[in-house]
Amino acid sequence: MTEHRLNALHASSPLGFLAGLGTLVVAARRQELGDVRLAWETAPPHPARLWATTPDPASLAKAVFDGLMDQSSPLPENVTGTRGFKELTLVGCRKQFDKLTGSNAALLAAMVSDATKEEKPVRGPLVMTGGPQDFTAEVKKLRAAVKKAGAEALRTALFGPWQYEDGHPLGFDPLMERQHAYLGAKPERDTRRVPGAVLLAITALELLPLYPAASRGGITNVLFHDRHWETMSWPVWENPLDLDSIASLLSVRREWRDGSPSQGGIIAEFAAERKDAGKEGSRYSVLRQARRLS
């Protein structure tokens, strides 16, 4: 196995952390990559470390690119069963769950929950489009942009330097909120993103299905523990873990005493606020810059 240091994916950033998870999700589907593992560097900003059989960055980027383009894989734009995400009704959602199996159902469960009496299912905290935007339509456009750019878009997303292009980051990139604070233009008129990184972050949703909890709408996922989905928090670990082990790790609530982790292998924990942005009628949510909890 070769250890790849993914210098552009930092666990100290919500986008970097989610993109790291998404990379593992995609890599785990590719048999040619072997028994893949993910960990993070102990030193800030905690870049990702991925173990795979592929020998070099170019071949890893190509394998991840092929995985993202594989239409047989779970894709947000395919699992809803409707032409548009906004059109998904509660009845339609439940019928769709009956049709799906395995990872496809897990992905849909990360996007919406049918634990409601309303006419429409409840959108998850990481589905952050709003107003005229349609989540699955935006993801489809994003995937098309990555396809056009080819494997190079994944090489720079994983190893850097990040290449920003026109397009909405769908709330995943805190840099955009900071940038808009210094610009005269409205955010919707000056949106930039790293397509490969954002698409990998969206792919991580498969690992983060919603479940009943004492939170907003009675549902949450493992990264949001507060009632109003105001904060996303996540651990950083130094031991190489596979997909199932990471899913278990994320589901465990951690206690910190005197700045030290209560579990071996966890070296830090970060949190990022999830805040509303935009104007009335076209509001969407964004993740803000992370802060270190311990």
matplotlib code that plots the C-alpha trace (Angstrom):
import matplotlib.pyplot as plt

x = [0.0, 1.2, 0.5, -0.7, -0.5, -3.5, -2.0, -5.1, -7.6, -7.3, -9.2, -9.2, -11.6, -15.2, -14.7, -11.4, -12.7, -15.8, -13.8, -11.4, -14.4, -15.7, -12.4, -12.4, -16.1, -15.1, -11.8, -13.5, -15.6, -12.6, -11.3, -8.0, -7.2, -7.3, -8.2, -8.1, -7.6, -7.8, -6.1, -4.9, -1.5, -1.0, 0.3, -2.0, -3.7, -4.0, -3.9, -5.4, -3.5, -4.9, -3.5, -4.2, -2.4, -2.1, 1.6, 1.4, -0.8, -1.8, -3.1, -5.0, -6.6, -7.6, -9.2, -11.1, -12.2, -13.5, -15.4, -17.1, -18.1, -19.4, -23.2, -23.7, -22.5, -24.9, -25.4, -27.6, -29.0, -30.2, -31.5, -34.5, -36.6, -37.8, -36.7, -36.0, -35.1, -37.7, -40.4, -39.7, -42.9, -43.1, -45.1, -42.6, -39.7, -41.2, -41.8, -38.3, -36.8, -38.7, -37.0, -33.5, -31.0, -27.7, -25.6, -28.3, -30.8, -28.1, -27.4, -31.0, -31.3, -28.4, -30.3, -33.8, -35.8, -39.4, -39.8, -42.4, -46.1, -45.5, -46.1, -42.4, -39.5, -37.1, -33.9, -30.7, -28.3, -25.7, -28.2, -27.7, -29.2, -32.1, -34.3, -34.1, -31.4, -32.3, -29.8, -29.6, -29.6, -26.6, -24.8, -25.4, -23.9, -21.0, -20.3, -20.5, -17.9, -15.6, -16.1, -15.2, -12.0, -11.0, -8.8, -6.7, -9.6, -9.2, -5.4, -5.5, -8.5, -6.5, -3.0, -3.3, -3.1, -6.8, -8.1, -11.2, -13.8, -17.1, -19.9, -21.7, -19.9, -23.2, -22.4, -19.3, -16.5, -16.0, -13.6, -16.5, -18.2, -15.0, -14.4, -17.8, -17.3, -14.7, -16.5, -19.1, -20.9, -23.7, -22.6, -24.9, -23.1, -19.6, -19.6, -16.4, -15.6, -13.2, -15.4, -13.5, -13.4, -17.0, -18.1, -16.0, -17.7, -21.1, -20.0, -19.3, -23.0, -23.3, -21.4, -23.7, -27.3, -29.9, -31.4, -34.1, -32.7, -33.7, -32.7, -34.5, -37.4, -36.5, -33.6, -29.9, -26.7, -23.5, -21.9, -24.7, -25.6, -27.4, -31.1, -31.0, -28.2, -26.1, -22.8, -21.1, -18.3, -15.9, -12.9, -9.4, -7.6, -4.1, -4.6, -5.4, -9.1, -11.4, -14.8, -16.8, -14.4, -14.8, -18.6, -18.4, -16.0, -18.2, -21.2, -19.5, -19.8, -16.5, -15.6, -12.5, -10.7, -8.0, -7.6, -6.9, -9.1, -10.9, -10.2, -6.9, -6.0, -8.1, -5.8, -8.2, -11.8, -13.1, -16.5, -17.9, -21.1, -23.8, -25.5, -28.1, -27.0, -28.6, -31.7, -35.4, -36.8, -33.4, -31.8, -29.3, -27.0, -23.2, -20.5, -18.2, -14.5, -13.8, -12.5, -10.6, -12.4, -9.5]
y = [0.0, 3.5, 6.4, 9.5, 12.8, 14.9, 18.3, 20.2, 18.5, 19.9, 18.5, 22.0, 23.1, 21.8, 21.5, 19.8, 17.3, 16.4, 16.1, 13.8, 11.6, 11.7, 10.6, 7.5, 6.8, 6.9, 5.0, 2.2, 1.5, 1.0, -2.5, -1.5, 0.7, -2.2, -1.9, 1.8, 3.7, 7.4, 9.3, 12.9, 14.5, 15.3, 18.8, 21.6, 22.1, 18.3, 17.3, 14.0, 10.8, 8.0, 4.5, 2.8, 0.4, 3.0, 4.2, 7.9, 11.0, 10.9, 7.3, 8.0, 11.1, 9.1, 6.4, 8.9, 10.8, 7.5, 6.8, 10.1, 9.7, 6.1, 6.3, 3.0, 4.5, 6.3, 9.8, 12.6, 13.4, 9.8, 8.6, 11.0, 9.5, 12.9, 15.4, 17.9, 17.7, 20.4, 18.2, 15.3, 14.8, 12.9, 10.1, 10.1, 9.9, 6.9, 5.1, 5.8, 4.4, 1.2, 1.0, 1.7, -0.7, -0.3, 2.8, 4.4, 4.4, 5.7, 8.6, 9.5, 9.2, 11.8, 14.2, 14.0, 12.4, 11.2, 11.6, 14.4, 15.0, 17.7, 17.3, 17.3, 15.4, 17.3, 18.3, 17.4, 20.0, 19.5, 20.1, 23.9, 25.2, 27.6, 30.0, 29.2, 26.6, 22.9, 20.7, 17.7, 20.0, 21.9, 18.7, 17.5, 20.7, 20.3, 16.8, 17.9, 20.6, 18.1, 15.7, 18.4, 19.2, 15.6, 13.9, 17.0, 18.6, 15.8, 16.0, 19.6, 19.1, 16.4, 17.6, 21.3, 24.1, 24.6, 26.1, 28.3, 28.6, 30.3, 28.4, 28.2, 26.1, 25.0, 26.2, 24.0, 26.5, 29.0, 31.0, 32.3, 33.9, 35.6, 36.8, 38.3, 40.4, 42.4, 42.6, 45.1, 42.5, 40.3, 36.7, 35.2, 37.4, 36.5, 32.8, 30.7, 27.1, 24.3, 21.8, 18.7, 19.4, 20.4, 17.3, 15.1, 16.8, 16.0, 12.4, 12.2, 12.4, 8.7, 8.2, 10.6, 9.4, 11.1, 9.5, 10.3, 12.5, 15.4, 18.0, 20.2, 18.3, 15.3, 14.3, 14.9, 13.3, 12.4, 15.7, 17.9, 17.4, 20.7, 21.1, 23.8, 22.5, 25.5, 23.7, 20.9, 19.2, 16.4, 14.5, 14.2, 10.8, 9.7, 5.9, 4.7, 3.6, 2.0, 3.2, 1.1, 2.1, 5.8, 5.4, 4.0, 6.6, 9.5, 8.1, 8.2, 11.3, 12.3, 13.9, 16.0, 16.5, 19.0, 19.3, 15.6, 13.2, 10.4, 7.9, 6.7, 7.9, 11.1, 14.1, 17.0, 18.1, 21.0, 22.8, 25.1, 27.2, 26.6, 30.0, 31.3, 33.6, 35.3, 37.5, 36.8, 34.4, 33.1, 32.2, 29.3, 28.0, 28.1, 26.6, 29.1, 28.8, 26.1, 26.6, 24.0, 22.6, 20.8]
z = [0.0, -0.8, 1.6, -0.2, 1.6, 0.3, 0.9, -0.2, 2.1, 5.6, 8.6, 10.1, 7.3, 7.0, 3.2, 3.6, 6.1, 4.1, 0.9, 2.7, 3.7, 0.2, -1.2, 1.0, 0.0, -3.7, -3.3, -1.3, -4.4, -6.6, -6.4, -8.0, -5.0, -2.5, 1.2, 1.5, 4.8, 5.8, 8.6, 9.2, 9.9, 13.5, 12.8, 11.8, 9.4, 9.5, 5.8, 4.9, 4.5, 2.3, 1.9, -1.5, -3.9, -6.6, -6.7, -7.5, -7.3, -11.0, -10.8, -7.6, -9.1, -12.1, -10.0, -7.9, -11.0, -12.6, -9.4, -9.4, -13.0, -12.5, -13.0, -11.3, -8.0, -5.6, -7.0, -5.4, -8.8, -9.3, -5.9, -5.5, -8.3, -9.4, -12.0, -9.3, -5.7, -4.8, -6.3, -3.9, -1.7, 1.5, -0.3, -3.2, -0.7, 1.0, -2.2, -3.4, -0.2, -0.9, -4.3, -3.2, -1.6, 0.3, -0.4, -2.6, 0.3, 2.7, 0.3, 0.1, 3.9, 4.2, 2.0, 3.4, 6.2, 6.1, 9.9, 9.5, 9.1, 6.5, 2.8, 2.0, 3.6, 5.9, 4.2, 6.0, 7.5, 4.7, 1.9, 1.9, -1.3, -1.2, -3.2, -6.9, -6.5, -6.7, -4.9, -7.3, -10.3, -8.9, -8.2, -11.7, -13.1, -10.8, -11.9, -15.5, -14.8, -13.2, -16.1, -18.6, -16.7, -16.4, -13.8, -13.4, -11.5, -8.9, -8.8, -7.9, -5.5, -3.6, -3.8, -4.6, -5.4, -5.4, -8.6, -8.1, -10.9, -11.3, -9.6, -6.3, -3.6, -2.2, 1.3, 1.8, 1.5, 4.3, 2.2, 0.1, 3.1, 4.2, 0.6, 0.3, 3.4, 1.4, -1.9, -3.1, -5.2, -3.9, -3.2, -5.8, -8.4, -7.4, -6.5, -6.8, -6.0, -6.4, -8.3, -7.4, -3.7, -3.5, -5.4, -3.0, 0.0, -1.4, -2.0, 1.8, 2.4, 1.8, 5.1, 7.0, 6.9, 9.1, 12.2, 14.8, 17.6, 19.9, 17.3, 14.7, 13.2, 15.4, 13.1, 12.7, 11.5, 13.3, 12.7, 14.2, 17.8, 18.7, 18.4, 15.8, 13.5, 14.3, 14.6, 12.7, 14.7, 13.7, 15.1, 13.6, 14.0, 13.3, 12.9, 9.4, 9.4, 6.9, 5.9, 8.5, 11.3, 10.5, 10.4, 13.9, 15.1, 13.9, 15.7, 19.1, 21.2, 22.7, 26.1, 26.5, 29.8, 30.3, 26.5, 26.1, 24.0, 25.8, 23.0, 21.6, 18.1, 18.2, 18.1, 17.8, 17.3, 15.2, 14.9, 12.3, 12.5, 10.0, 9.3, 6.9, 4.1, 1.1, 1.1, 1.8, -0.8, -1.8, 1.5, 1.8, 4.5, 4.7, 6.8, 8.5, 9.2, 11.8, 15.3, 17.3, 20.3, 21.7]

ax = plt.figure().add_subplot(projection="3d")
ax.plot(x, y, z, "-o")
ax.set_aspect("equal")
plt.show()
